[in-house]
Amino acid sequence: MLLYNLSISMTPQDIGYYAGAIFLFGLMIMAHEFGHFIIAKRSGIRVEEFSFGFGPKILSKKKGETVYSWRAVPLGGFVHMVGEDADKSDASDQGSFQNKSFFTRIAVVAAGPAMNYILAFFIFFLLFVFLGEPEHTTELGEIRPGFPAYKAGLREGDIVQSINGTALALEDGMKMRGLIKSNAGKELDMVINRNGTILNYKVIPTSEGQLGFLMSFGPYTNIIESVREGSLEEKAGLKKGDEVEWVMTEGKEKKELTHNDGMLLFQTIRAGEGQKVLMGVKRNNDHINIEFTPLQIAKDGNETQMKLNFYLKYIYRSQNPVKAVVSAVRQVYMYTIMVVSSLSILFTGEIPLSKSVSGPVGIVAAMRDVGTQKGIYDYIVVAAILNIAIGFFNLLPIPALDGMRIVFLAIGAVRRKTVNQQTEGIIHYIGFAVLFLLMIAVTCLDIHRLWSGESIIPK
């Protein structure tokens, strides 16, 4: 029944995004393993096997001293080097992993996560050179539960006009971020434009300089980038590519829109506070009227917040290679901080574990959702963010991951003696077993979500 439902609802666009997600997920794994592989080779360590996946071999080919293989379970990969097991390492073998310096061994292990970061950098770099980058704006994106912005009552869509008396233009998103970070732990006096109403808030950032919101890009055009499947807006007839010519809420003044008036479109709808929305769109040479009542979702207690289920095209500005390098580095740093913040929320239990983790199945489905709901640009950005997440997660000191291997090597460097390999092996084996069971559990959870029709990404 599930396969039947998927087959009749799957569009060529869906198939393309699913295929692209599977390819990109595989690329992330291969990039990680290639990092280990290339540094090992450069360091004179003999690599016996370079594998994509685990389990029985499907395809394999030996070239030189290395077997390159494709295995049945595509949930990872490995590089098997001569001498990884100290008890079986020949002390006279110069190609053995164990006979290299601690620094060299740490470099080999750390090269996997480093390669994920490098891949993320190149994705951002190419994106900014060929497609461009919208500006970081002072419009607040998603507000994270438990953080200062959420507790203070700030809302998604609020535009920050000044902080502690320093005026901010719409395109001053990075300047806003700098002001917040430089006042970590100190009270901020923020002037907010909420759909044309000016409000004052006093908010204290965390000690790390975080208020707990996602940065927003802009400015927006008045052209629809995508509409969420099954939403009220889609049912009303709104479609990708529609150019919104005017908008109004019931009983309010009509607002005429030009190409760069996407922000005015959003503000007009939000200012209606849930009233029926009327808009005129141009589709090819036709002029069509659309009517819908925005979805209201519960926030806290009896409070509700409007949720719009369509996205507008950004105005992109292509960058020269030098500026693109700077922008790519900035994005990698910013999303690393975001990953760290997300982990802190996960460990504090502010968001249920069942709603905050996903495995390969969930990641592929989520990427498809991002592609169909927000467009190719955000789809590519998510691919870069996933590389950062994989790289950072692998650096954590968790048994079976690269981070714990680096910890053992660092301990050995300090002691000037390799940690007992039997002890380390048992710890990694237990860690791998736990992670494998967790992967199975998360995959079952992802399948359950998809079976029940629940989106992997937040609605």
Phi, psi and chi 1 to 4 in degrees:
 res  aa     phi    psi   chi1   chi2   chi3   chi4
   1 MET       -  -43.0  178.6   62.9   72.7      -
   2 LEU   -63.0  -45.8  175.1   63.0      -      -
   3 LEU   -63.9  -36.5  -67.7  177.1      -      -
   4 TYR   -64.1  -45.8  173.5   74.6      -      -
   5 ASN   -62.2  -40.5  -72.2  -21.7      -      -
   6 LEU   -64.5  -40.5  -75.5  175.0      -      -
   7 SER   -66.2  -34.3   65.6      -      -      -
   8 ILE   -85.5  -15.4   62.2  175.1      -      -
   9 SER  -104.8   -8.9   61.7      -      -      -
  10 MET   -75.1  128.7 -167.6   85.5   70.8      -
  11 THR  -105.4  162.4   66.1      -      -      -
  12 PRO   -55.5  -35.2  -27.3   35.5      -      -
  13 GLN   -63.4  -43.2 -176.7 -173.8   46.4      -
  14 ASP   -58.7  -48.3  -69.3  -30.1      -      -
  15 ILE   -59.7  -41.8  -65.8  171.4      -      -
  16 GLY   -62.2  -44.4      -      -      -      -
  17 TYR   -69.1  -38.2  -80.0  128.4      -      -
  18 TYR   -63.2  -47.2  -84.1  128.8      -      -
  19 ALA   -62.2  -42.6      -      -      -      -
  20 GLY   -63.5  -39.1      -      -      -      -
  21 ALA   -65.4  -42.6      -      -      -      -
  22 ILE   -63.6  -42.2  -67.1  169.5      -      -
  23 PHE   -62.1  -46.2  169.4   76.9      -      -
  24 LEU   -66.9  -37.8  -71.2  169.3      -      -
  25 PHE   -62.9  -43.5 -169.6   72.9      -      -
  26 GLY   -62.8  -37.8      -      -      -      -
  27 LEU   -63.4  -38.7 -177.9   62.2      -      -
  28 MET   -61.9  -43.7  -65.3  173.6 -152.5      -
  29 ILE   -64.0  -46.8  -65.0  171.2      -      -
  30 MET   -64.8  -37.5  -67.2  -55.1  -66.5      -
  31 ALA   -62.1  -43.1      -      -      -      -
  32 HIS   -60.7  -51.1 -176.2   95.2      -      -
  33 GLU   -68.2  -33.2  -62.6  -53.6  -35.9      -
  34 PHE   -64.9  -32.3 -178.7   75.0      -      -
  35 GLY   -59.5  -48.3      -      -      -      -
  36 HIS   -59.7  -45.3  -64.1  -50.3      -      -
  37 PHE   -62.5  -49.3  172.7   79.7      -      -
  38 ILE   -70.3  -37.0 -166.2   63.9      -      -
  39 ILE   -71.2  -36.0  -61.0  -59.1      -      -
  40 ALA   -61.5  -45.9      -      -      -      -
  41 LYS   -62.7  -44.2  -75.7  -78.3 -167.3  179.5
  42 ARG   -65.0  -26.0  -66.7  -73.3 -176.9 -178.8
  43 SER   -89.5    1.5  -58.0      -      -      -
  44 GLY    82.6   17.1      -      -      -      -
  45 ILE   -89.7  132.2  -60.9  170.4      -      -
  46 ARG   -78.8  128.9  -66.0 -158.5  -48.5  -78.9
  47 VAL  -103.3  119.5  177.6      -      -      -
  48 GLU   -81.5  -36.8  -66.0 -176.6  -39.1      -
  49 GLU  -149.1  138.9 -175.7  176.2   -4.1      -
  50 PHE  -120.1  108.7 -179.8   18.0      -      -
  51 SER  -119.7  140.1  171.4      -      -      -
  52 PHE  -102.0  115.8  174.7   74.1      -      -
  53 GLY    93.7  174.4      -      -      -      -
  54 PHE  -121.8  174.9  -60.9  105.8      -      -
  55 GLY    85.6 -160.0      -      -      -      -
  56 PRO   -62.2  145.5  -19.6   31.1      -      -
  57 LYS   -72.5  137.2  -69.8 -178.5 -177.2  177.9
  58 ILE  -101.0  -47.8  -63.1  175.8      -      -
  59 LEU  -134.8  146.4  -63.7  171.4      -      -
  60 SER  -156.7  149.3   66.1      -      -      -
  61 LYS  -149.0  132.3 -177.5  177.0 -178.5  179.9
  62 LYS   -96.0  129.2 -173.0  170.9 -176.0  178.2
  63 LYS  -132.2  116.1 -174.2  174.9 -179.0 -179.1
  64 GLY    68.3 -127.2      -      -      -      -
  65 GLU   -95.5   -1.3   61.9 -168.8   18.9      -
  66 THR  -115.2  135.5  -55.2      -      -      -
  67 VAL   -94.5  124.3  173.8      -      -      -
  68 TYR  -101.9  120.8  -60.7   87.8      -      -
  69 SER  -132.4  157.0   62.3      -      -      -
  70 TRP  -122.3  120.4 -174.8  -64.1      -      -
  71 ARG  -109.3  169.3  -66.9  176.8  177.5 -101.5
  72 ALA   -69.6  -31.7      -      -      -      -
  73 VAL  -105.2  101.0 -175.3      -      -      -
  74 PRO   -83.0   50.3   33.5  -35.8      -      -
  75 LEU  -108.5   21.0  -61.0  179.7      -      -
  76 GLY   164.3 -145.9      -      -      -      -
  77 GLY   176.1  177.7      -      -      -      -
  78 PHE  -158.6  158.4   64.0   85.8      -      -
  79 VAL  -121.2  117.8  172.9      -      -      -
  80 HIS  -100.2  115.3 -172.6  -97.8      -      -
  81 MET  -105.0  148.7  -64.3  169.2  -78.8      -
  82 VAL   -62.7  130.7  171.4      -      -      -
  83 GLY    85.7   14.4      -      -      -      -
  84 GLU   -63.6  -33.5  -75.7 -171.7   87.1      -
  85 ASP   -91.8  110.8 -172.7  -18.7      -      -
  86 ALA   -60.8  -33.2      -      -      -      -
  87 ASP   -68.2  -22.3  -64.5  -24.7      -      -
  88 LYS  -108.5    7.3  -61.6  178.9 -179.0  178.5
  89 SER   -84.9  136.2  178.2      -      -      -
  90 ASP   -84.5  117.9 -176.5   -9.4      -      -
  91 ALA   -61.0  -20.6      -      -      -      -
  92 SER   -94.2   -3.7   63.7      -      -      -
  93 ASP   -85.3  109.5 -173.4   -7.2      -      -
  94 GLN   -72.9  -12.3  -65.7  -56.7  -53.3      -
  95 GLY   -94.4    7.5      -      -      -      -
  96 SER   -85.0  138.8  170.9      -      -      -
  97 PHE   -56.1  -43.3  176.5   78.7      -      -
  98 GLN   -68.3  -20.4  -67.4  -65.3  -23.2      -
  99 ASN   -91.3    4.7  -65.7  -26.5      -      -
 100 LYS   -91.8  162.5  -61.0  -60.6  179.0  179.3
 101 SER   -65.4  159.6   68.1      -      -      -
 102 PHE   -58.4  -38.9  -78.7  108.0      -      -
 103 PHE   -61.7  -43.6  174.6   79.8      -      -
 104 THR   -63.8  -43.1  -61.3      -      -      -
 105 ARG   -65.6  -39.8  -77.9 -177.9  -82.9  171.5
 106 ILE   -63.2  -40.5  -71.0  173.7      -      -
 107 ALA   -62.3  -40.2      -      -      -      -
 108 VAL   -64.4  -45.0  170.3      -      -      -
 109 VAL   -68.4  -42.2  174.9      -      -      -
 110 ALA   -73.5  -16.0      -      -      -      -
 111 ALA   -66.1  -26.6      -      -      -      -
 112 GLY   -63.7  -59.4      -      -      -      -
 113 PRO   -59.2  -37.2  -25.5   34.2      -      -
 114 ALA   -60.6  -38.2      -      -      -      -
 115 MET   -67.1  -34.0 -171.5   58.6   72.0      -
 116 ASN   -63.5  -39.5  -75.5  120.7      -      -
 117 TYR   -67.0  -39.5  -92.1   90.0      -      -
 118 ILE   -64.1  -41.6  -68.7  170.8      -      -
 119 LEU   -63.7  -41.7 -179.2   56.9      -      -
 120 ALA   -60.0  -42.3      -      -      -      -
 121 PHE   -59.9  -45.8  165.4   81.8      -      -
 122 PHE   -69.0  -33.3  -86.1  107.8      -      -
 123 ILE   -62.1  -48.0  -70.2  173.7      -      -
 124 PHE   -63.3  -42.9  -79.6  124.9      -      -
 125 PHE   -59.0  -51.0  173.5   78.2      -      -
 126 LEU   -65.4  -36.2  -65.8  174.3      -      -
 127 LEU   -61.0  -45.5 -172.9   68.1      -      -
 128 PHE   -72.2  -32.9  -62.5  155.6      -      -
 129 VAL   -73.9  -44.3  168.7      -      -      -
 130 PHE   -95.0  -34.1  -68.8  103.5      -      -
 131 LEU  -105.5  -26.6  -66.7 -177.2      -      -
 132 GLY    98.3 -179.4      -      -      -      -
 133 GLU  -137.6  128.7 -178.9 -172.5   19.8      -
 134 PRO   -71.1  162.0   24.6  -30.9      -      -
 135 GLU   -76.5  147.1  -62.2  -74.3  -14.4      -
 136 HIS   -74.2  125.2  -74.7   90.4      -      -
 137 THR  -107.2  175.0   69.7      -      -      -
 138 THR   -90.2    8.6   57.5      -      -      -
 139 GLU   -76.6  132.5  179.5 -168.0   10.0      -
 140 LEU   -79.7  131.3  -56.6 -173.1      -      -
 141 GLY   -86.9 -148.0      -      -      -      -
 142 GLU   -56.9  132.0  178.6 -174.8  -15.0      -
 143 ILE   -94.1  128.1  -52.4  -65.1      -      -
 144 ARG   -88.5  128.7  -64.9  180.0  179.0  174.7
 145 PRO   -57.4  141.5  -23.9   34.1      -      -
 146 GLY    89.7  -13.1      -      -      -      -
 147 PHE   -93.8  165.7  -82.2   81.9      -      -
 148 PRO   -53.7  -42.1  -29.0   36.3      -      -
 149 ALA   -61.1  -41.9      -      -      -      -
 150 TYR   -65.0  -46.3 -177.3   87.6      -      -
 151 LYS   -65.7  -31.0  -65.8  175.5 -179.6  177.2
 152 ALA   -79.1  -16.5      -      -      -      -
 153 GLY    99.2   10.3      -      -      -      -
 154 LEU   -66.9  151.8  -65.2  174.4      -      -
 155 ARG  -124.9  153.4  -64.7 -178.2 -178.0  178.5
 156 GLU   -59.2  131.8 -178.4  177.2  -14.2      -
 157 GLY   100.4  -14.9      -      -      -      -
 158 ASP   -61.5  141.7  -74.3  -10.8      -      -
 159 ILE  -112.0  123.4  -61.9  173.2      -      -
 160 VAL   -82.6  119.9 -178.5      -      -      -
 161 GLN   -98.5  -24.6  -66.3 -165.8  -38.6      -
 162 SER  -161.8  153.7   73.1      -      -      -
 163 ILE  -131.8  121.0  -65.6  178.5      -      -
 164 ASN    50.9   38.9  -68.3  -15.6      -      -
 165 GLY    87.8   -8.4      -      -      -      -
 166 THR   -87.0  115.6  -59.3      -      -      -
 167 ALA   -69.7  144.4      -      -      -      -
 168 LEU  -129.1  130.6  -63.6  168.8      -      -
 169 ALA   -83.3  166.0      -      -      -      -
 170 LEU   -57.2  -37.1  178.5   62.4      -      -
 171 GLU   -84.3    7.8   65.2  -87.4   13.9      -
 172 ASP   -91.9   38.0  -75.0  -19.6      -      -
 173 GLY   -60.1  -43.7      -      -      -      -
 174 MET   -70.3  -33.4  -64.0  -50.8  -65.6      -
 175 LYS   -64.8  -41.9 -178.4  178.7  178.1 -179.5
 176 MET   -59.6  -46.4  173.1 -174.5   70.2      -
 177 ARG   -60.0  -40.3 -176.6  174.1  177.0  -86.6
 178 GLY   -64.7  -40.2      -      -      -      -
 179 LEU   -64.0  -40.1  -74.1  169.6      -      -
 180 ILE   -66.7  -45.5  -65.4  170.4      -      -
 181 LYS   -66.6  -36.0 -164.4  166.5 -174.8   64.0
 182 SER   -74.4  -10.5   63.5      -      -      -
 183 ASN  -115.3   34.8  -74.3  -80.3      -      -
 184 ALA   -55.5  129.3      -      -      -      -
 185 GLY    78.4   -0.3      -      -      -      -
 186 LYS  -111.2  149.0  -58.2  175.6 -176.6  177.3
 187 GLU   -67.5  133.3 -173.7  175.9   77.5      -
 188 LEU  -109.0  136.8  -61.6  177.5      -      -
 189 ASP   -99.6  107.3 -176.5    8.1      -      -
 190 MET  -111.6  132.4  -57.1  178.9   68.1      -
 191 VAL  -101.5  123.4  176.3      -      -      -
 192 ILE  -116.8  136.9  -58.6  -66.0      -      -
 193 ASN  -100.9  109.4  179.9  -26.2      -      -
 194 ARG  -110.0   94.6  179.6  173.8  -64.3  162.8
 195 ASN    56.3   40.4  -51.7  -39.9      -      -
 196 GLY    96.0  -12.3      -      -      -      -
 197 THR   -98.6  129.5  -58.5      -      -      -
 198 ILE   -90.5  125.8  -54.9  -58.8      -      -
 199 LEU  -128.4  153.7  -56.6  169.7      -      -
 200 ASN  -114.7  135.4  -72.0   84.5      -      -
 201 TYR  -132.1  146.6  -77.4   89.1      -      -
 202 LYS  -115.0  119.6  -65.8 -172.3 -178.6  -62.1
 203 VAL  -134.1  141.5 -168.8      -      -      -
 204 ILE  -110.5  114.8  -59.5  176.8      -      -
 205 PRO   -64.2  161.8  -16.2   29.4      -      -
 206 THR   -66.8  172.5   65.0      -      -      -
 207 SER   -64.7  -18.3   57.0      -      -      -
 208 GLU   -91.4    1.8  -66.7   81.0   24.0      -
 209 GLY    79.9   34.8      -      -      -      -
 210 GLN  -114.0  135.6  -60.3  -69.8  -47.4      -
 211 LEU   -99.0  -20.5  -75.4 -175.1      -      -
 212 GLY    92.0   49.1      -      -      -      -
 213 PHE  -141.2  155.2   62.5   85.7      -      -
 214 LEU   -84.7  141.6  -64.6 -176.4      -      -
 215 MET   -69.4  144.3  -62.4  -74.3  -71.7      -
 216 SER  -108.8  147.6  -70.1      -      -      -
 217 PHE   -96.5  163.4  -70.2  116.0      -      -
 218 GLY   177.8 -174.4      -      -      -      -
 219 PRO   -73.8  167.2   27.6  -34.5      -      -
 220 TYR   -95.3  152.6  -53.5  105.2      -      -
 221 THR   -88.6 -178.3   68.5      -      -      -
 222 ASN   -99.7   21.5   63.1  -24.8      -      -
 223 ILE  -106.1  133.3  -62.2  172.9      -      -
 224 ILE   -72.6  121.7  -55.5  -63.6      -      -
 225 GLU   -81.7  -44.4  171.4   65.0   36.2      -
 226 SER  -163.2  160.0   60.1      -      -      -
 227 VAL  -128.9  132.0 -175.9      -      -      -
 228 ARG   -64.0  134.1 -170.5 -176.9  -64.0  -85.3
 229 GLU   -60.6  135.2  -64.8  174.1   -0.8      -
 230 GLY    77.6    1.2      -      -      -      -
 231 SER   -76.1  165.6   65.8      -      -      -
 232 LEU   -62.1  -36.6  -63.5  171.1      -      -
 233 GLU   -65.0  -41.1  -69.6   89.8  -26.2      -
 234 GLU   -66.2  -42.7 -176.9 -169.2   52.2      -
 235 LYS   -63.8  -27.6  -67.7  175.2 -178.6  176.9
 236 ALA   -76.8  -12.5      -      -      -      -
 237 GLY   111.8    0.3      -      -      -      -
 238 LEU   -70.0  136.7 -165.4   63.2      -      -
 239 LYS  -134.4  156.4  -66.5 -175.9  177.7 -178.6
 240 LYS   -56.0  134.5  175.7 -177.8  173.6   68.4
 241 GLY    94.9  -12.5      -      -      -      -
 242 ASP   -63.0  137.6  -74.6  -10.3      -      -
 243 GLU  -102.5  115.9  179.7 -178.0   -7.2      -
 244 VAL   -80.1  118.7 -175.8      -      -      -
 245 GLU   -94.5  -30.6  -62.3 -179.8  -57.0      -
 246 TRP  -155.6  159.1   57.6  -94.4      -      -
 247 VAL  -149.4  149.0   63.8      -      -      -
 248 MET  -158.7  157.8   62.9 -177.7  -68.0      -
 249 THR  -106.9  156.1   55.0      -      -      -
 250 GLU   -54.0  124.4 -162.2  167.9   40.6      -
 251 GLY    85.3    1.1      -      -      -      -
 252 LYS  -114.5  172.9  -62.0  -69.6 -179.4   67.6
 253 GLU   -73.5  141.0  179.3 -175.1   -5.0      -
 254 LYS   -72.3  137.6  178.6 -167.6  -69.0 -171.5
 255 LYS  -112.4  118.7  -59.1  -70.5  178.9   66.0
 256 GLU   -77.6  139.9  -58.8  -71.7  -19.0      -
 257 LEU  -119.1  142.1  -57.7  176.1      -      -
 258 THR  -109.3 -176.4   60.0      -      -      -
 259 HIS   -56.7  -39.2 -179.3   67.5      -      -
 260 ASN   -97.4   18.2  -63.7  -15.8      -      -
 261 ASP   -97.3   28.1  -78.9  -17.8      -      -
 262 GLY   -61.1  -37.2      -      -      -      -
 263 MET   -64.2  -40.3 -174.0   68.4   73.1      -
 264 LEU   -63.2  -37.0  177.5   59.9      -      -
 265 LEU   -59.9  -50.2  168.2   61.8      -      -
 266 PHE   -62.7  -44.6  -79.3  141.9      -      -
 267 GLN   -65.3  -37.3  -73.5 -165.0  -43.0      -
 268 THR   -63.2  -42.9  -58.8      -      -      -
 269 ILE   -67.4  -44.7  -64.3  174.4      -      -
 270 ARG   -65.2  -34.7  -69.9 -173.5 -179.3  118.9
 271 ALA   -66.0  -22.0      -      -      -      -
 272 GLY   -73.3  -11.5      -      -      -      -
 273 GLU    50.2   47.2  -62.4 -177.2  -16.0      -
 274 GLY    96.0   -3.8      -      -      -      -
 275 GLN   -68.7  160.4  -65.3  -63.3  -48.2      -
 276 LYS   -56.9  137.9 -179.6 -173.6  -70.0 -173.4
 277 VAL  -104.4  133.6  174.8      -      -      -
 278 LEU  -120.0  131.1  -59.9   92.0      -      -
 279 MET  -143.3  149.8   60.2  169.9   64.7      -
 280 GLY  -107.2  128.6      -      -      -      -
 281 VAL  -122.7  150.9  -56.1      -      -      -
 282 LYS  -104.6  123.7 -178.4  179.1  179.4 -179.0
 283 ARG  -126.7  110.0 -175.4 -179.5  -58.8  159.7
 284 ASN    58.5 -115.3  -61.0  -37.5      -      -
 285 ASN  -109.1   10.2  -67.7  -39.1      -      -
 286 ASP   -99.6  148.2  -62.3  -35.6      -      -
 287 HIS  -112.2  119.2  -62.2  -87.3      -      -
 288 ILE  -123.2  140.1  -56.7  167.7      -      -
 289 ASN   -97.7  134.7  -68.3  -20.9      -      -
 290 ILE  -119.7  137.9  -56.8  -72.0      -      -
 291 GLU  -132.2  133.6  -65.4 -176.1    9.6      -
 292 PHE  -159.1  157.7   64.6   91.6      -      -
 293 THR  -106.1  120.1  -58.5      -      -      -
 294 PRO   -58.0  145.9  -22.2   33.4      -      -
 295 LEU   -69.2  135.0  176.6   68.0      -      -
 296 GLN  -110.0  129.6  -61.0  -71.6  -33.6      -
 297 ILE  -118.8  147.7   57.4  174.2      -      -
 298 ALA   -70.0  138.9      -      -      -      -
 299 LYS  -113.2  -68.0 -176.6 -177.6  177.2 -171.7
 300 ASP  -137.8  124.5  -74.2  -43.4      -      -
 301 GLY    59.6 -123.0      -      -      -      -
 302 ASN   -91.4   -1.9  -64.4  -37.0      -      -
 303 GLU   -76.8  140.9 -175.5 -179.2   -5.4      -
 304 THR  -124.1  160.6   59.7      -      -      -
 305 GLN  -137.9  139.4 -175.1  169.0  -26.4      -
 306 MET   -70.3  139.8 -175.0 -173.6  -54.4      -
 307 LYS  -124.7  112.5 -178.7   65.9  176.2  178.5
 308 LEU   -88.2  140.8  -63.0  179.0      -      -
 309 ASN  -116.7   34.1  -69.4  -65.6      -      -
 310 PHE  -138.7  157.5   64.7   88.9      -      -
 311 TYR  -125.6  147.1  -58.1   88.5      -      -
 312 LEU  -104.6  153.3  -61.6  174.7      -      -
 313 LYS   -67.8  142.2  -74.9 -176.4  178.0  -68.6
 314 TYR   -82.5  163.3  -64.1  128.4      -      -
 315 ILE   -96.8  112.5  -62.9  173.7      -      -
 316 TYR   -95.2  146.3  -61.8  104.5      -      -
 317 ARG  -126.7  111.1  -64.4  179.1  176.4   87.0
 318 SER   -62.3  148.1  -64.2      -      -      -
 319 GLN  -117.0  150.5  -61.6  179.6   -9.3      -
 320 ASN   -73.8  160.3   62.8   56.1      -      -
 321 PRO   -55.2  -37.5  -28.8   36.9      -      -
 322 VAL   -65.7  -47.7  174.2      -      -      -
 323 LYS   -66.4  -34.7 -173.8  175.3 -179.4 -178.5
 324 ALA   -64.5  -35.7      -      -      -      -
 325 VAL   -61.8  -47.7  166.3      -      -      -
 326 VAL   -61.3  -44.8  176.0      -      -      -
 327 SER   -64.6  -40.2  -64.4      -      -      -
 328 ALA   -65.2  -42.8      -      -      -      -
 329 VAL   -61.4  -43.0  169.9      -      -      -
 330 ARG   -62.1  -41.4 -175.7  179.0   66.1 -123.7
 331 GLN   -66.8  -41.7  -69.2  -65.7   89.1      -
 332 VAL   -60.8  -43.5  168.9      -      -      -
 333 TYR   -64.6  -45.8  170.6   76.9      -      -
 334 MET   -62.9  -43.0 -174.7 -179.5   76.1      -
 335 TYR   -75.9  -23.8  -76.9  114.5      -      -
 336 THR   -64.7  -43.3  -62.1      -      -      -
 337 ILE   -61.4  -39.4  -62.6  -60.4      -      -
 338 MET   -63.4  -41.1 -174.1 -170.9   78.4      -
 339 VAL   -63.8  -42.7  169.2      -      -      -
 340 VAL   -61.1  -44.3  173.9      -      -      -
 341 SER   -62.7  -39.9  -61.9      -      -      -
 342 SER   -64.2  -39.0  -61.5      -      -      -
 343 LEU   -65.0  -37.4  -76.9  174.4      -      -
 344 SER   -63.7  -37.7   68.5      -      -      -
 345 ILE   -66.9  -39.5  -66.4  175.0      -      -
 346 LEU   -61.9  -45.5  174.6   63.3      -      -
 347 PHE   -74.9  -23.9  -70.0  129.0      -      -
 348 THR   -84.4   -9.1   56.7      -      -      -
 349 GLY    77.6   14.8      -      -      -      -
 350 GLU   -67.2  -26.5  -67.5  174.5    8.4      -
 351 ILE  -121.8  130.7  -61.7  177.8      -      -
 352 PRO   -53.7  140.2  -24.0   33.2      -      -
 353 LEU   -57.2  -36.4 -171.4   64.1      -      -
 354 SER   -64.6  -18.9   61.4      -      -      -
 355 LYS  -107.9    0.8  -65.9 -174.5  177.8  -64.6
 356 SER  -119.8   -0.6   56.1      -      -      -
 357 VAL  -127.0  150.9  -65.0      -      -      -
 358 SER  -147.7  149.5  -74.5      -      -      -
 359 GLY  -100.0 -165.9      -      -      -      -
 360 PRO   -56.1  -40.3  -26.7   34.7      -      -
 361 VAL   -63.0  -45.5  172.0      -      -      -
 362 GLY   -65.8  -37.2      -      -      -      -
 363 ILE   -64.6  -45.2  -70.3  171.6      -      -
 364 VAL   -62.0  -44.2  169.3      -      -      -
 365 ALA   -65.2  -40.0      -      -      -      -
 366 ALA   -64.7  -40.3      -      -      -      -
 367 MET   -64.1  -39.0  -71.2 -172.4   68.5      -
 368 ARG   -62.2  -43.0  173.9  -94.8  178.3 -169.2
 369 ASP   -61.5  -43.1  -74.9   -8.6      -      -
 370 VAL   -62.1  -43.4  169.5      -      -      -
 371 GLY   -61.7  -46.9      -      -      -      -
 372 THR   -75.2  -29.9   56.4      -      -      -
 373 GLN   -91.3  -33.1  -65.5  169.8   18.2      -
 374 LYS  -120.2  -15.0  -64.0 -171.2  176.0 -178.5
 375 GLY   105.4  172.5      -      -      -      -
 376 ILE   -65.5  -33.0 -172.0   64.7      -      -
 377 TYR   -62.2  -52.9 -168.4   95.3      -      -
 378 ASP   -65.4  -30.4  -75.4  -14.5      -      -
 379 TYR   -59.5  -45.3 -177.2   82.4      -      -
 380 ILE   -68.7  -39.4  -63.8  172.3      -      -
 381 VAL   -60.5  -41.9  168.5      -      -      -
 382 VAL   -61.5  -38.5  168.4      -      -      -
 383 ALA   -59.6  -41.6      -      -      -      -
 384 ALA   -66.4  -42.2      -      -      -      -
 385 ILE   -63.4  -38.8  -64.9  171.8      -      -
 386 LEU   -63.6  -36.9  -74.6  172.9      -      -
 387 ASN   -62.3  -41.6  -91.3  -74.9      -      -
 388 ILE   -63.7  -43.5  -66.6  169.5      -      -
 389 ALA   -63.1  -43.7      -      -      -      -
 390 ILE   -64.7  -44.6  -70.3  171.7      -      -
 391 GLY   -61.2  -46.7      -      -      -      -
 392 PHE   -66.6  -44.8 -178.3   83.4      -      -
 393 PHE   -59.7  -39.5 -177.8   73.2      -      -
 394 ASN   -69.4  -17.2  -89.3  -82.6      -      -
 395 LEU   -87.0   -7.4  -73.1  172.4      -      -
 396 LEU   -70.3  144.9  -64.7  176.8      -      -
 397 PRO   -77.3   64.9   28.9  -35.4      -      -
 398 ILE  -110.8  130.3  -62.6  173.4      -      -
 399 PRO   -49.7  138.6  -28.6   36.3      -      -
 400 ALA    85.2  -12.0      -      -      -      -
 401 LEU   -98.6  163.5  -62.7 -176.3      -      -
 402 ASP   -58.5  -35.2  -64.5  -33.6      -      -
 403 GLY   -59.3  -42.6      -      -      -      -
 404 MET   -69.8  -34.7 -176.2   57.6   82.2      -
 405 ARG   -64.0  -38.6  -64.2 -179.0   66.9 -167.9
 406 ILE   -64.8  -39.0  -68.1  171.9      -      -
 407 VAL   -60.5  -46.6  168.2      -      -      -
 408 PHE   -62.8  -40.2  -79.7  121.3      -      -
 409 LEU   -66.0  -39.6  -73.0  168.5      -      -
 410 ALA   -64.4  -40.4      -      -      -      -
 411 ILE   -62.4  -42.0  -67.9  172.0      -      -
 412 GLY   -63.7  -37.9      -      -      -      -
 413 ALA   -64.4  -40.4      -      -      -      -
 414 VAL   -67.6  -42.5  172.4      -      -      -
 415 ARG   -79.7  -13.0  -64.2  171.9   62.4 -126.7
 416 ARG    60.7   31.3  -63.2 -178.3 -178.2  -83.9
 417 LYS  -156.4  130.3 -178.9 -179.0  178.5 -178.6
 418 THR   -61.3  136.6  -61.5      -      -      -
 419 VAL   -60.7  142.5  173.7      -      -      -
 420 ASN   -49.0  119.2 -177.8  -81.1      -      -
 421 GLN   -69.5  -28.8  -70.9  -66.0  -77.0      -
 422 GLN   -66.4  -42.8 -173.8  174.2    7.2      -
 423 THR   -64.0  -47.4  -58.5      -      -      -
 424 GLU   -62.9  -39.9 -178.1  179.5  -13.0      -
 425 GLY   -62.4  -41.1      -      -      -      -
 426 ILE   -63.9  -43.0  -68.2  172.7      -      -
 427 ILE   -61.8  -45.0  -68.0  173.2      -      -
 428 HIS   -66.9  -37.5  -73.9  -45.8      -      -
 429 TYR   -63.9  -44.3 -179.9   80.9      -      -
 430 ILE   -63.3  -43.7  -66.3  172.4      -      -
 431 GLY   -61.2  -41.7      -      -      -      -
 432 PHE   -64.2  -42.2  178.1   81.0      -      -
 433 ALA   -61.6  -43.5      -      -      -      -
 434 VAL   -64.1  -45.3  171.6      -      -      -
 435 LEU   -64.3  -37.6  -71.5  174.4      -      -
 436 PHE   -66.2  -42.4 -172.3   74.1      -      -
 437 LEU   -65.1  -38.9  -69.8  173.5      -      -
 438 LEU   -63.6  -40.0  179.2   61.3      -      -
 439 MET   -61.7  -41.6 -179.5   67.5   71.8      -
 440 ILE   -63.9  -44.3  -67.6  174.6      -      -
 441 ALA   -62.4  -44.6      -      -      -      -
 442 VAL   -66.6  -38.7  169.3      -      -      -
 443 THR   -63.8  -42.0  -61.0      -      -      -
 444 CYS   -61.8  -39.5  -69.7      -      -      -
 445 LEU   -64.3  -42.7  178.8   61.8      -      -
 446 ASP   -60.6  -44.3  -71.6  -23.0      -      -
 447 ILE   -64.1  -39.6  -67.7  172.5      -      -
 448 HIS   -61.6  -42.8  172.1   73.6      -      -
 449 ARG   -60.0  -46.8  -70.5  174.2 -179.0  169.2
 450 LEU   -67.2  -38.6  -64.5  172.6      -      -
 451 TRP   -61.5  -40.7 -176.4  -77.9      -      -
 452 SER   -83.6   -0.9   61.3      -      -      -
 453 GLY    83.9   11.2      -      -      -      -
 454 GLU   -82.3  135.0  179.7 -177.0  -12.5      -
 455 SER   -74.5  141.9  177.8      -      -      -
 456 ILE   -70.8  -37.6  -60.9  -64.2      -      -
 457 ILE   -88.4  154.5   61.4  174.4      -      -
 458 PRO   -61.1  141.6  -22.0   33.3      -      -
 459 LYS   -75.2      -  -67.4  -83.2 -172.4 -177.4
